[in-house]
Amino acid sequence: MTSTQEMSDAELAGQPVAYWTGVAHEAAIAYIRARQAEKGYTQPQFWLLRNLSVNDISPDGEGMTLAALRAAMASYLRPEDDLAAEAEVLVARGWLTRDTEDRLWLTELGERTRVELRRNTPAIRGALHAGIDDADYVTTVKVLKQLIRNAGGPAA
């Protein structure tokens, strides 16, 4: 295949959307996970903290079972993500606790850690968005949303 840098706009317009969105998705996930690993945590660990925090995704800050957490994260968990193993790491670190009903709860240390880890997000986003102006990004998201609607996917 000819490099996309050598293709005309007409040739680029004929490129398969599923291929390019798939490549972009995998590259972005790999990049994000590598940056998080450099800081000593995984993306699923961060999601666990976020889903259990009343100051983030959790509507009530109540504890949740692994099954409930898996259900809450179903749209973004990857097949290789082992929430049980990730939760055990966070329990061992003191970021989560488990009650007698096997629900996981965010500790005060876990909440402070979630806030600290969230500070990494702007740098990761900035690196991924380097060289892309906000107007182009907005256009891209709008185009992707329309592609999703055209494919019968969930309205976003």
Helices and strands as residue ranges (DSSP letters): G 4-6, H 9-13, H 17-38, H 43-52, H 66-72, H 83-93, E 96-98, E 104-106, H 108-118, H 121-128, H 134-150
